[in-house]
Amino acid sequence: MAYKIAVIPGDGIGQEITAEAVRVLKAVDEKFCLGLLGLTFETCDAGGTAYDKYGTPLPEDTLVVCKASDGVLFGAVGGTKWDSVPPALRPERAILGLRKGLGLYANLRPVKVADALIEHSPLKPELVRGVDLVIVRELIGGIYFGEKCESEQVDGTERAWDMENYSVPEVERITRLAFDTARLRRGKVTSVDKANVLATSRLWRRTVTALAKEYSDVALEHLYVDNCAMQLAVRPTQFDVIVTGNLFGDILSDEAAVIGGSIGLMPSASIGTGTSLFEPIHGSAPDIAGRGIANPLGTILSAAMLLRYALREEAAADAVEAAVDAALADGVRTVDIYIEGTGCKKVGTTEMTDAVLAHL
């Protein structure tokens, strides 16, 4: 039986970068003979392109294909073209719909700085060298999915509100994933909350502490979110696995992404009860779409995460990651990570993928 991969290019540069990642997956399939019958790919619409075709950012057919697949490779959605579209039909609603439809309850975002790119980090080299962490973010709970009111009048004054809530099972599920991830790495979990202020954070901390008793081989520490944000900037090498809620995870993962110097390099995995989804963290970048200069490495590394987490093809995933590191060590750079006068070679999207394929 062949592995089924749903490919959702989306909008902007999504078309270009997913095509390059598929090239890499096909090469890996040829080398490692994945599964019994290899990989098959089915391309689906989502985002603004889907809205233009079907009047919805997430067609039902796309969700059906994704549910029947072993993994989803996602590009990016959005763009100024759809700024005037009603909020419920904005391209970004596609990713929210996929999270809900596929039960994607956790986002894993690794941050690892290649030696060849240390100079691109805004932090000092001695702070960045050796950074290797994963942020595990709860994805379908918390304030983003709680009750909300856009506008109401109270005593003659307009106000709006959003409700934050978490249940013990929700916290246990994401925490268990974090501890299991730490067992495969360096054995340390940092749980991030705001328990000195928020009731939901106090429940979060109690639940994490109780569950930790099942993982005596994993070290646990608790940090307030403001302290964690500071520590990511001053000593990021102290972290192994960070687990936190939806809002805090959204903010901290974007901060951590900057450590590497370019969001074009950063992959992510959204893990669910069924099919999981893999995507680069950057946006659709409509200003450079079609110019052949987008950095495909974030998507290629997302494909490596698909191999590891969805297909359990660890050797193939390692090979892709090693090939990316080797290409960077060769001095090949897309424009977002190119520095004049360093002796590196500036290349386009396809050429960067060629450099990766040369090491597979």
C-alpha positions as CSV (number, residue, x, y, z in Angstrom):
1,M,0.0,0.0,0.0
2,A,1.4,3.4,-1.0
3,Y,1.6,6.4,1.4
4,K,-0.9,9.1,0.4
5,I,0.3,12.7,0.7
6,A,-2.1,15.6,0.3
7,V,-0.4,18.6,-1.1
8,I,-2.0,22.0,-0.5
9,P,0.0,24.8,-2.3
10,G,-2.3,27.6,-1.2
11,D,-1.5,31.1,-2.3
12,G,1.5,33.3,-3.2
13,I,4.8,31.4,-3.0
14,G,3.0,28.4,-1.7
15,Q,2.8,27.1,-5.2
16,E,6.6,27.3,-5.8
17,I,7.8,26.0,-2.4
18,T,5.5,23.0,-2.2
19,A,6.6,21.9,-5.7
20,E,10.2,21.9,-4.6
21,A,9.4,19.9,-1.4
22,V,7.6,17.3,-3.5
23,R,10.7,17.0,-5.7
24,V,12.7,16.2,-2.5
25,L,10.1,13.7,-1.3
26,K,10.1,11.9,-4.7
27,A,14.0,11.7,-4.5
28,V,13.9,10.4,-1.0
29,D,11.2,7.8,-2.0
30,E,13.4,6.6,-4.8
31,K,16.4,6.2,-2.5
32,F,14.7,4.7,0.5
33,C,11.8,2.8,-1.1
34,L,9.3,4.2,1.4
35,G,6.5,2.0,2.4
36,L,5.4,-1.0,0.3
37,L,4.5,1.1,-2.8
38,G,6.2,4.4,-2.2
39,L,4.6,7.8,-2.1
40,T,1.6,9.2,-4.0
41,F,0.5,12.8,-4.1
42,E,-2.8,14.5,-4.6
43,T,-3.0,18.3,-4.9
44,C,-5.9,20.2,-3.3
45,D,-7.1,23.8,-3.2
46,A,-7.3,26.0,-0.1
47,G,-7.0,29.6,0.8
48,G,-7.5,32.5,-1.5
49,T,-7.1,30.4,-4.6
50,A,-9.9,28.1,-3.4
51,Y,-12.1,31.1,-2.6
52,D,-11.6,32.4,-6.1
53,K,-12.7,29.1,-7.6
54,Y,-15.3,27.9,-5.2
55,G,-16.4,30.8,-3.0
56,T,-14.9,29.2,0.1
57,P,-11.3,29.0,1.5
58,L,-11.7,25.3,2.4
59,P,-13.7,23.2,0.0
60,E,-15.2,20.1,1.5
61,D,-13.4,18.0,-1.1
62,T,-10.1,19.2,0.2
63,L,-10.9,18.2,3.7
64,V,-12.1,14.8,2.5
65,V,-8.8,14.2,0.7
66,C,-6.8,15.3,3.7
67,K,-8.6,13.0,6.1
68,A,-7.9,10.0,3.7
69,S,-4.2,10.8,3.5
70,D,-1.2,9.8,5.6
71,G,0.1,13.4,5.8
72,V,-0.7,16.9,4.5
73,L,2.0,19.1,3.0
74,F,0.8,22.7,3.2
75,G,2.3,25.8,1.6
76,A,0.9,29.2,2.7
77,V,-2.4,31.1,2.4
78,G,-3.4,34.8,2.3
79,G,-2.5,38.0,0.5
80,T,-3.7,41.5,0.0
81,K,-5.9,40.5,-2.9
82,W,-8.4,39.1,-0.4
83,D,-8.2,41.9,2.2
84,S,-11.8,42.9,1.5
85,V,-13.3,39.4,1.7
86,P,-15.6,38.9,4.7
87,P,-13.8,37.6,7.8
88,A,-15.5,34.2,7.7
89,L,-14.2,33.7,4.1
90,R,-10.7,35.0,4.4
91,P,-8.0,32.7,3.1
92,E,-6.6,32.2,6.7
93,R,-9.8,30.5,7.7
94,A,-8.6,27.5,5.6
95,I,-5.9,26.6,8.1
96,L,-8.3,27.1,11.1
97,G,-10.8,24.8,9.3
98,L,-8.1,22.2,8.7
99,R,-7.1,22.3,12.4
100,K,-10.6,21.7,13.4
101,G,-11.5,19.2,10.7
102,L,-8.4,17.1,11.3
103,G,-8.3,17.4,15.1
104,L,-4.9,19.1,15.0
105,Y,-4.4,19.7,18.7
106,A,-0.7,20.4,18.8
107,N,1.9,22.4,16.9
108,L,5.5,21.4,17.0
109,R,8.0,24.0,15.9
110,P,11.7,23.1,16.0
111,V,14.3,25.8,16.2
112,K,17.8,24.6,15.3
113,V,20.5,27.0,14.0
114,A,22.9,25.5,11.4
115,D,26.5,26.4,12.0
116,A,26.7,27.9,8.5
117,L,24.0,30.4,9.4
118,I,25.0,31.6,12.9
119,E,26.0,35.0,11.5
120,H,22.4,35.5,10.4
121,S,21.0,35.5,13.9
122,P,20.3,38.8,15.6
123,L,21.8,37.3,18.7
124,K,25.6,37.0,19.4
125,P,27.2,33.9,18.0
126,E,28.1,32.6,21.4
127,L,24.4,32.7,22.4
128,V,23.1,31.0,19.3
129,R,25.6,28.2,18.8
130,G,24.1,24.9,19.8
131,V,20.5,26.1,19.9
132,D,18.2,23.1,19.4
133,L,14.7,23.3,20.9
134,V,11.1,22.4,20.1
135,I,8.1,24.4,21.1
136,V,5.0,22.3,21.6
137,R,1.9,24.6,21.4
138,E,-1.7,23.6,22.2
139,L,-3.5,24.4,19.0
140,I,-7.3,24.2,19.3
141,G,-8.1,25.5,22.8
142,G,-7.6,28.6,24.9
143,I,-8.6,32.1,24.1
144,Y,-8.5,31.7,20.3
145,F,-11.3,29.2,20.4
146,G,-13.2,30.5,23.4
147,E,-16.4,32.5,23.5
148,K,-16.0,36.0,22.3
149,C,-18.0,39.2,21.8
150,E,-16.9,41.7,19.1
151,S,-18.9,44.6,20.6
152,E,-21.4,45.3,23.3
153,Q,-22.6,48.3,25.3
154,V,-22.2,48.3,29.1
155,D,-23.2,51.4,31.0
156,G,-23.0,53.4,27.8
157,T,-19.5,52.3,26.9
158,E,-18.5,49.9,24.1
159,R,-16.4,46.9,25.0
160,A,-15.3,43.6,23.5
161,W,-14.1,40.4,25.2
162,D,-12.6,37.0,24.6
163,M,-12.8,34.0,27.0
164,E,-9.8,31.8,27.9
165,N,-10.5,28.3,29.2
166,Y,-8.7,25.0,29.3
167,S,-9.8,21.6,30.6
168,V,-7.7,19.0,32.4
169,P,-7.9,16.5,29.5
170,E,-6.8,19.2,27.0
171,V,-3.7,20.1,29.1
172,E,-2.9,16.4,29.7
173,R,-3.0,15.6,26.0
174,I,-0.6,18.4,25.0
175,T,1.7,17.7,28.0
176,R,1.9,14.0,27.3
177,L,3.1,14.9,23.7
178,A,5.7,17.2,25.1
179,F,7.1,14.6,27.6
180,D,7.1,11.9,24.9
181,T,9.0,14.3,22.6
182,A,11.5,15.1,25.3
183,R,12.2,11.4,25.8
184,L,13.4,11.3,22.2
185,R,15.6,14.3,22.7
186,R,17.5,15.5,25.8
187,G,14.9,14.8,28.5
188,K,13.8,18.2,29.6
189,V,10.4,20.0,29.5
190,T,9.8,23.6,30.3
191,S,6.1,24.4,30.9
192,V,5.2,28.0,30.3
193,D,2.2,29.7,31.9
194,K,1.1,32.8,33.8
195,A,0.0,31.1,37.0
196,N,0.7,34.1,39.1
197,V,-2.3,35.9,37.4
198,L,-4.5,33.6,35.4
199,A,-6.8,30.8,36.8
200,T,-6.4,28.8,33.6
201,S,-2.6,28.9,34.1
202,R,-2.9,27.6,37.6
203,L,-5.0,24.7,36.4
204,W,-2.4,24.2,33.6
205,R,0.5,24.1,36.1
206,R,-1.3,21.7,38.5
207,T,-2.1,19.4,35.6
208,V,1.4,19.4,34.2
209,T,3.0,18.8,37.6
210,A,0.7,15.8,38.3
211,L,1.3,14.2,34.9
212,A,5.1,14.6,35.3
213,K,5.0,11.9,37.9
214,E,4.5,9.4,35.0
215,Y,7.7,10.6,33.4
216,S,10.4,10.3,36.1
217,D,13.1,10.2,33.4
218,V,12.2,13.7,32.1
219,A,13.1,16.9,34.0
220,L,10.3,19.5,34.4
221,E,10.6,23.2,35.1
222,H,7.9,25.9,35.1
223,L,8.4,29.4,33.8
224,Y,6.1,32.4,33.6
225,V,5.6,33.5,30.0
226,D,7.3,36.8,30.4
227,N,10.4,35.2,31.9
228,C,10.5,32.6,29.1
229,A,10.3,35.3,26.5
230,M,13.4,37.0,28.1
231,Q,15.3,33.7,28.5
232,L,14.8,32.9,24.8
233,A,16.7,36.0,24.0
234,V,19.5,35.8,26.5
235,R,20.1,32.0,26.9
236,P,18.2,30.0,24.3
237,T,20.5,27.0,24.6
238,Q,19.0,26.1,28.0
239,F,15.8,24.9,26.4
240,D,14.9,21.4,25.0
241,V,11.1,21.1,24.8
242,I,8.8,24.0,25.7
243,V,5.1,23.3,26.2
244,T,2.5,26.0,26.5
245,G,-1.0,27.1,25.5
246,N,-2.3,28.5,22.3
247,L,-1.8,32.2,22.8
248,F,1.6,32.0,24.6
249,G,2.8,29.4,22.1
250,D,1.8,31.6,19.2
251,I,3.9,34.5,20.5
252,L,6.9,32.5,21.8
253,S,7.3,30.4,18.6
254,D,7.5,33.5,16.5
255,E,10.1,34.9,18.8
256,A,12.1,31.7,18.8
257,A,12.0,31.6,15.0
258,V,13.9,34.8,14.8
259,I,16.9,33.2,16.6
260,G,17.7,31.3,13.3
261,G,17.9,34.5,11.3
262,S,15.2,33.8,8.7
263,I,11.7,32.4,9.0
264,G,12.2,31.0,5.5
265,L,14.1,28.2,7.2
266,M,11.6,27.2,9.8
267,P,9.3,24.2,9.5
268,S,6.4,23.1,11.7
269,A,4.2,20.1,12.3
270,S,0.5,20.2,13.4
271,I,-0.2,16.9,15.1
272,G,-3.7,15.5,15.3
273,T,-5.7,12.4,16.3
274,G,-5.7,11.4,12.6
275,T,-3.9,13.0,9.7
276,S,-1.2,15.5,10.6
277,L,-0.3,18.7,8.7
278,F,3.2,20.0,7.9
279,E,4.0,23.6,6.8
280,P,6.7,26.3,6.9
281,I,6.0,29.0,9.4
282,H,6.3,31.9,6.9
283,G,3.4,33.5,5.0
284,S,2.5,33.5,1.3
285,A,4.8,36.5,0.5
286,P,2.7,37.7,-2.5
287,D,5.3,40.4,-3.3
288,I,7.8,37.8,-4.4
289,A,5.4,35.1,-5.8
290,G,6.3,33.9,-9.2
291,R,9.8,35.5,-9.2
292,G,11.6,32.2,-8.4
293,I,13.5,33.6,-5.4
294,A,11.5,32.2,-2.4
295,N,13.4,30.1,0.1
296,P,12.1,26.5,-0.1
297,L,14.0,25.2,2.9
298,G,11.3,25.7,5.4
299,T,9.0,23.6,3.3
300,I,11.6,21.0,2.6
301,L,12.3,20.7,6.3
302,S,8.5,20.5,6.9
303,A,8.5,17.5,4.5
304,A,11.3,16.0,6.6
305,M,9.0,16.3,9.6
306,L,6.2,14.7,7.6
307,L,8.5,11.7,7.0
308,R,9.4,11.5,10.7
309,Y,6.1,12.1,12.5
310,A,3.5,11.0,9.9
311,L,5.2,8.1,8.1
312,R,7.7,7.1,10.9
313,E,10.5,7.1,8.2
314,E,13.3,8.3,10.5
315,A,16.2,7.5,8.3
316,A,14.6,9.4,5.4
317,A,13.9,12.4,7.6
318,D,17.5,12.4,8.8
319,A,18.7,12.3,5.3
320,V,16.7,15.3,4.2
321,E,17.8,17.4,7.2
322,A,21.5,16.4,6.6
323,A,21.2,17.4,2.9
324,V,19.8,20.8,3.9
325,D,22.7,21.3,6.3
326,A,25.2,20.2,3.6
327,A,23.8,22.6,1.0
328,L,24.0,25.5,3.4
329,A,27.6,24.5,4.3
330,D,28.4,24.6,0.6
331,G,27.5,28.3,0.7
332,V,24.4,28.2,-1.3
333,R,21.9,30.9,-0.3
334,T,18.6,32.3,-1.4
335,V,18.2,36.1,-1.2
336,D,16.7,36.1,2.3
337,I,19.9,34.5,3.8
338,Y,22.5,35.9,1.4
339,I,25.1,38.4,2.7
340,E,27.3,40.2,0.2
341,G,31.0,39.6,0.5
342,T,30.8,36.3,2.4
343,G,31.8,34.2,-0.6
344,C,28.4,32.5,-0.7
345,K,26.5,31.9,-3.9
346,K,23.1,33.6,-4.4
347,V,20.6,31.2,-6.0
348,G,16.9,31.0,-6.8
349,T,14.2,28.6,-5.5
350,T,14.9,25.7,-7.9
351,E,18.7,26.0,-7.6
352,M,18.5,25.8,-3.8
353,T,16.5,22.6,-4.1
354,D,19.0,21.3,-6.6
355,A,21.7,21.9,-4.0
356,V,19.8,19.9,-1.4
357,L,19.1,17.0,-3.9
358,A,22.9,16.9,-4.7
359,H,23.4,15.6,-1.1
360,L,20.7,13.0,-1.0
